[in-house]
Each structure stands twice: as structure tokens, then as C-alpha cells.
């Protein structure tokens, strides 16, 4: 039986890194899979249902702003929320993408506001929500907590974490 899990938070909360870290053995965690389907939810859900892995995760910062849609299929799936200060995340996004155009900056701020509202109401849509701090992912204990929440029954590999902790992951731009 396939088990799904969701990973979310603001952009710049290690979602890409978590997707890589949580993909091991019979577990695959996809980063922003909805983008592969031009933000069309049904074909994405069908694709995920057809994947031949026992555990499948979705790591995506859009989950909070689309929580009612995600909950239609994944309401029973555990949701890991990586918490990091909104202003810090937005500043990191601006630096990373070089957002100097005023209209792009305003769109980013609106998206962050939508995410903030969604993050406040995830428990209304999903049965199991666990919140961890962004900083905790820089510790063995925090990474273990994230792993065990998302991949129960799969052995945590301390050496994998120690090797991956040095890796900086960013999506293609």
C-alpha cells in the first residue's frame, strides 16, 4: 500500500534539500511536482498514484495556499511544516532570484502572504501536521525527526544525513 507525505513551508526553507534527503530506497520525495503539470492538480495526483514506490512525498511551498485542493486527495497524509521567519525567507528569495523588478517583488510578497494564511490553517485540512524549525534541520536530531515523521519504519541513515548536510540544493531558475 502506497503512503504519501507532504513537506511544506515558505520558499527558502530547504524544501529542495528535503526532497533529495527524503528520497532513498523505497521512498521518493518530489520537489514541486505540480509544476510538471502546469499547476493542474488531477494529472499530478494521478502521476503520483502511479509511482512504484512504497512512500511518496511532495515537497512544495504551494501546499498551504492550495491546501483545500491538496486535502481532497491527501487529507490523511502527514504534513511536515518547516517553520522559518517569513521576512527572512522573503529576503532570501529576493537575494537568490535577484528580484529587482517592482511587479515581481509585489507578486512574491502576495505569494508569501497567501502562504502565511495557508500555514495558519493546515490543521483544518489535514489530520496530522508536524511543525519543525528550519534551524533544527541543521542538526542530526532535527533531520532524524523529519525523517521519522515522513518515513516511519524506514531506518534513518546518520551517514546519509552527514553527507547531505553539506549539500546546498536550489531549484533551477
VOBA-1610 file (N, C-alpha, C; in pm, whole numbers, padded with zeros to 5 digits, always signed):
BEGIN
Unk+00085-00119+00000Unk+00000+00000+00000Unk+00089+00124+00000Unk+00058+00217-00089Unk+00135+00340-00101Unk+00099+00436+00012Unk+00202+00500+00066Unk+00187+00600+00171Unk+00241+00731+00117Unk+00166+00838+00133Unk+00213+00969+00088Unk+00238+01058+00209Unk+00326+01155+00188Unk+00351+01256+00290Unk+00377+01388+00218Unk+00354+01497+00289Unk+00372+01631+00233Unk+00474+01707+00317Unk+00555+01789+00250Unk+00654+01874+00316Unk+00632+02015+00264Unk+00622+02110+00354Unk+00595+02246+00309Unk+00650+02350+00407Unk+00631+02473+00371Unk+00677+02589+00445Unk+00690+02701+00343Unk+00741+02813+00385Unk+00768+02920+00289Unk+00876+02875+00191Unk+00884+02938+00076Unk+01001+02915-00009Unk+01127+02949+00072Unk+01236+02880+00042Unk+01366+02900+00107Unk+01369+02840+00247Unk+01298+02725+00265Unk+01302+02654+00392Unk+01355+02511+00373Unk+01443+02493+00278Unk+01510+02366+00250Unk+01419+02261+00189Unk+01316+02304+00117Unk+01224+02210+00053Unk+01293+02125-00053Unk+01381+02184-00132Unk+01454+02109-00234Unk+01548+02009-00166Unk+01618+02054-00064Unk+01709+01966+00009Unk+01631+01850+00073Unk+01518+01880+00134Unk+01438+01775+00197Unk+01390+01673+00094Unk+01351+01719-00024Unk+01307+01625-00129Unk+01419+01528-00163Unk+01542+01579-00171Unk+01657+01491-00201Unk+01688+01401-00081Unk+01689+01458+00037Unk+01722+01383+00158Unk+01621+01271+00183Unk+01494+01299+00159Unk+01388+01202+00187Unk+01367+01102+00074Unk+01448+01106-00030Unk+01439+01011-00140Unk+01549+00907-00124Unk+01508+00789-00080Unk+01606+00683-00056Unk+01532+00550-00053Unk+01591+00449-00112Unk+01530+00317-00109Unk+01393+00317-00174Unk+01292+00278-00097Unk+01156+00269-00150Unk+01076+00397-00122Unk+01148+00508-00104Unk+01084+00638-00080Unk+01133+00738-00183Unk+01039+00807-00246Unk+01070+00914-00340Unk+00993+01037-00298Unk+01065+01147-00279Unk+01000+01274-00245Unk+01024+01369-00361Unk+00916+01414-00422Unk+00923+01501-00539Unk+00920+01647-00497Unk+01002+01728-00560Unk+01004+01871-00532Unk+00918+01942-00636Unk+00815+02010-00588Unk+00724+02089-00671Unk+00672+02012-00793Unk+00616+01894-00773Unk+00569+01817-00889Unk+00454+01882-00964Unk+00380+01969-00899Unk+00268+02032-00967Unk+00315+02119-01085Unk+00439+02165-01078Unk+00493+02245-01190Unk+00511+02161-01316Unk+00533+02030-01299Unk+00546+01942-01416Unk+00414+01932-01492Unk+00305+01968-01426Unk+00172+01956-01484Unk+00104+02093-01499Unk+00185+02197-01515Unk+00134+02333-01534Unk+00029+02372-01430Unk+00057+02333-01305Unk-00029+02365-01190Unk-00167+02300-01198Unk-00179+02195-01279Unk-00304+02118-01286Unk-00295+02002-01188Unk-00382+02005-01090Unk-00373+01910-00980Unk-00409+01766-01019Unk-00521+01741-01089Unk-00558+01600-01115Unk-00450+01518-01186Unk-00386+01568-01292Unk-00283+01483-01354Unk-00163+01460-01262Unk-00131+01557-01175Unk-00022+01537-01081Unk-00058+01426-00983Unk-00179+01429-00929Unk-00222+01327-00834Unk-00224+01189-00900Unk-00269+01181-01024Unk-00268+01053-01096Unk-00126+01003-01116Unk-00036+01092-01151Unk+00104+01055-01171Unk+00162+00999-01041Unk+00138+01068-00931Unk+00192+01024-00801Unk+00132+00889-00762Unk+00003+00870-00786Unk-00062+00742-00754Unk+00001+00628-00833Unk+00052+00655-00951Unk+00110+00551-01034Unk+00257+00523-01011Unk+00321+00599-00925Unk+00464+00577-00899Unk+00486+00446-00823Unk+00589+00371-00858Unk+00611+00238-00797Unk+00691+00240-00667Unk+00665+00336-00581Unk+00736+00346-00453Unk+00637+00325-00340Unk+00686+00270-00231Unk+00600+00248-00114Unk+00565+00380-00046Unk+00661+00473-00039Unk+00640+00605+00020Unk+00665+00710-00086Unk+00571+00801-00103Unk+00589+00909-00198Unk+00559+01041-00127Unk+00654+01134-00137Unk+00637+01264-00075Unk+00626+01373-00178Unk+00563+01480-00137Unk+00552+01602-00217Unk+00609+01714-00131Unk+00716+01776-00178Unk+00776+01889-00109Unk+00746+02013-00192Unk+00662+02099-00139Unk+00617+02212-00219Unk+00566+02325-00130Unk+00617+02445-00152Unk+00573+02560-00072Unk+00434+02608-00112Unk+00378+02557-00221Unk+00242+02600-00260Unk+00133+02522-00187Unk+00168+02418-00114Unk+00067+02337-00046Unk-00021+02422+00046Unk+00033+02513+00128Unk-00054+02591+00216Unk-00156+02676+00140Unk-00115+02737+00030Unk-00209+02823-00042Unk-00307+02742-00126Unk-00282+02612-00142Unk-00372+02524-00217Unk-00418+02408-00128Unk-00422+02432+00003Unk-00446+02322+00097Unk-00581+02254+00078Unk-00685+02329+00044Unk-00815+02264+00026Unk-00811+02168-00092Unk-00735+02201-00196Unk-00722+02113-00311Unk-00637+01991-00276Unk-00523+02011-00213Unk-00438+01901-00172Unk-00512+01808-00075Unk-00595+01865+00011Unk-00667+01785+00110Unk-00771+01694+00046Unk-00816+01726-00073Unk-00912+01638-00140Unk-00854+01499-00160Unk-00725+01491-00184Unk-00658+01362-00209Unk-00572+01320-00091Unk-00510+01416-00022Unk-00406+01384+00076Unk-00441+01422+00219Unk-00568+01432+00253Unk-00608+01475+00388Unk-00553+01383+00497Unk-00535+01255+00466Unk-00484+01159+00565Unk-00332+01153+00566Unk-00267+01221+00472Unk-00122+01219+00464Unk-00061+01310+00569Unk+00047+01266+00633Unk+00113+01355+00728Unk+00177+01473+00657Unk+00174+01587+00722Unk+00229+01710+00665Unk+00339+01762+00757Unk+00460+01772+00704Unk+00573+01830+00776Unk+00586+01976+00734Unk+00579+02066+00831Unk+00592+02209+00804Unk+00725+02255+00860Unk+00808+02312+00773Unk+00935+02369+00817Unk+00910+02517+00844Unk+00926+02555+00969Unk+00896+02693+01009Unk+01023+02777+01007Unk+01011+02889+00940Unk+01118+02988+00933Unk+01051+03125+00920Unk+01112+03226+00976Unk+01056+03360+00975Unk+01025+03404+00831Unk+00904+03454+00811Unk+00858+03497+00679Unk+00950+03602+00617Unk+00989+03702+00694Unk+01073+03810+00640Unk+01210+03756+00598Unk+01265+03663+00675Unk+01394+03604+00640Unk+01383+03525+00510Unk+01275+03449+00496Unk+01254+03370+00374Unk+01237+03461+00253Unk+01159+03567+00268Unk+01138+03659+00157Unk+01269+03727+00118Unk+01346+03770+00216Unk+01475+03833+00186Unk+01568+03736+00114Unk+01567+03610+00154Unk+01649+03509+00088Unk+01604+03487-00056Unk+01473+03484-00076Unk+01418+03467-00211Unk+01458+03584-00301Unk+01450+03704-00248Unk+01486+03824-00325Unk+01633+03819-00363Unk+01719+03781-00269Unk+01862+03769-00299Unk+01889+03660-00402Unk+01828+03544-00383Unk+01855+03430-00469Unk+01810+03457-00614Unk+01690+03510-00627Unk+01637+03533-00762Unk+01670+03672-00816Unk+01730+03756-00735Unk+01763+03890-00781Unk+01640+03971-00817Unk+01539+03965-00732Unk+01413+04034-00761Unk+01432+04185-00744Unk+01450+04252-00855Unk+01464+04397-00850Unk+01345+04464-00916Unk+01275+04392-01001Unk+01156+04444-01068Unk+01042+04457-00967Unk+00985+04575-00956Unk+00882+04604-00855Unk+00761+04512-00868Unk+00716+04483-00990Unk+00597+04400-01006Unk+00626+04255-00963Unk+00746+04204-00991Unk+00782+04069-00947Unk+00793+04064-00795Unk+00846+04169-00738Unk+00858+04175-00592Unk+00719+04175-00527Unk+00627+04253-00583Unk+00491+04257-00529Unk+00422+04121-00541Unk+00444+04049-00652Unk+00387+03915-00668Unk+00446+03819-00564Unk+00575+03830-00539Unk+00639+03745-00438Unk+00580+03775-00299Unk+00564+03901-00267Unk+00507+03937-00137Unk+00365+03884-00121Unk+00286+03893-00229Unk+00150+03840-00225Unk+00151+03689-00206Unk+00241+03621-00277Unk+00251+03475-00263Unk+00288+03438-00119Unk+00378+03515-00058Unk+00416+03488+00081Unk+00299+03513+00174Unk+00219+03615+00148Unk+00100+03640+00230Unk+00000+03526+00217Unk-00020+03475+00094Unk-00109+03361+00072Unk-00058+03237+00147Unk+00074+03216+00140Unk+00134+03102+00210Unk+00114+03117+00361Unk+00135+03238+00412Unk+00118+03261+00556Unk-00023+03226+00601Unk-00124+03271+00526Unk-00262+03238+00562Unk-00284+03087+00560Unk-00232+03022+00458Unk-00248+02877+00447Unk-00178+02801+00558Unk-00058+02845+00595Unk+00017+02780+00702Unk-00059+02785+00834Unk-00135+02892+00854Unk-00209+02909+00979Unk-00328+02814+00990Unk-00370+02756+00876Unk-00493+02675+00875Unk-00473+02532+00827Unk-00349+02485+00821Unk-00326+02349+00771Unk-00397+02243+00855Unk-00401+02261+00986Unk-00465+02162+01072Unk-00614+02147+01043Unk-00675+02244+00978Unk-00816+02233+00941Unk-00836+02141+00821Unk-00730+02118+00744Unk-00741+02038+00622Unk-00675+01901+00631Unk-00577+01887+00720Unk-00500+01763+00727Unk-00504+01707+00867Unk-00511+01575+00876Unk-00523+01508+01006Unk-00398+01522+01091Unk-00279+01508+01030Unk-00154+01508+01106Unk-00058+01612+01050Unk-00031+01714+01129Unk+00062+01821+01090Unk+00168+01831+01198Unk+00293+01825+01155Unk+00405+01840+01249Unk+00486+01961+01203Unk+00514+02050+01296Unk+00591+02171+01267Unk+00729+02158+01330Unk+00832+02183+01249Unk+00969+02181+01300Unk+01038+02310+01256Unk+01137+02350+01329Unk+01207+02473+01294Unk+01307+02449+01181Unk+01325+02548+01101Unk+01424+02546+00993Unk+01562+02514+01050Unk+01598+02577+01159Unk+01730+02557+01218Unk+01752+02413+01266Unk+01643+02345+01303Unk+01659+02208+01353Unk+01709+02114+01243Unk+01685+02147+01117Unk+01731+02061+01007Unk+01882+02061+00995Unk+01948+02155+01062Unk+02094+02159+01061Unk+02153+02072+01173Unk+02066+01997+01239Unk+02113+01907+01345Unk+02072+01765+01311Unk+02150+01672+01361Unk+02118+01531+01341Unk+01981+01498+01400Unk+01952+01551+01517Unk+01825+01521+01583Unk+01707+01575+01502Unk+01720+01696+01449Unk+01613+01755+01369Unk+01590+01678+01240Unk+01698+01640+01173Unk+01685+01563+01049Unk+01623+01427+01079Unk+01661+01365+01189Unk+01602+01237+01229Unk+01452+01253+01253Unk+01414+01361+01320Unk+01273+01387+01348Unk+01195+01400+01216Unk+01249+01475+01122Unk+01182+01492+00992Unk+01172+01357+00921Unk+01281+01282+00920Unk+01284+01151+00853Unk+01180+01057+00914Unk+01181+01045+01045Unk+01091+00950+01111Unk+00945+00989+01096Unk+00918+01118+01087Unk+00780+01162+01065Unk+00736+01129+00923Unk+00821+01156+00825Unk+00784+01136+00685Unk+00797+00990+00640Unk+00892+00919+00696Unk+00924+00783+00650Unk+00923+00684+00766Unk+00812+00671+00839Unk+00811+00579+00952Unk+00839+00436+00906Unk+00919+00368+00985Unk+00953+00231+00950Unk+01075+00218+00862Unk+01115+00328+00798Unk+01237+00328+00716Unk+01352+00368+00808Unk+01460+00292+00810Unk+01570+00325+00901Unk+01637+00457+00865Unk+01660+00537+00967Unk+01732+00664+00948Unk+01879+00634+00929Unk+01940+00697+00830Unk+02080+00675+00799Unk+02159+00800+00839Unk+02226+00792+00952Unk+02303+00905+01003Unk+02412+00947+00905Unk+02474+00852+00839Unk+02582+00883+00744Unk+02527+00957+00622Unk+02409+00918+00578Unk+02343+00989+00466Unk+02320+01135+00505Unk+02266+01157+00625Unk+02243+01294+00669Unk+02374+01372+00674Unk+02478+01314+00732Unk+02605+01385+00746Unk+02665+01419+00610Unk+02649+01333+00512Unk+02698+01362+00377Unk+02612+01469+00310Unk+02481+01459+00327Unk+02390+01553+00260Unk+02384+01689+00328Unk+02418+01693+00455Unk+02411+01822+00528Unk+02501+01928+00465Unk+02604+01884+00397Unk+02697+01980+00333Unk+02648+02025+00195Unk+02542+01966+00147Unk+02493+01996+00013Unk+02394+02112+00018Unk+02412+02208-00068Unk+02317+02318-00082Unk+02236+02290-00209Unk+02107+02278-00194Unk+02018+02250-00307Unk+01934+02374-00337Unk+01928+02410-00462Unk+01841+02518-00506Unk+01775+02473-00636Unk+01648+02508-00656Unk+01583+02470-00781Unk+01644+02545-00898Unk+01628+02488-01016Unk+01676+02556-01137Unk+01595+02684-01157Unk+01663+02788-01200Unk+01590+02912-01230Unk+01612+02949-01376
//
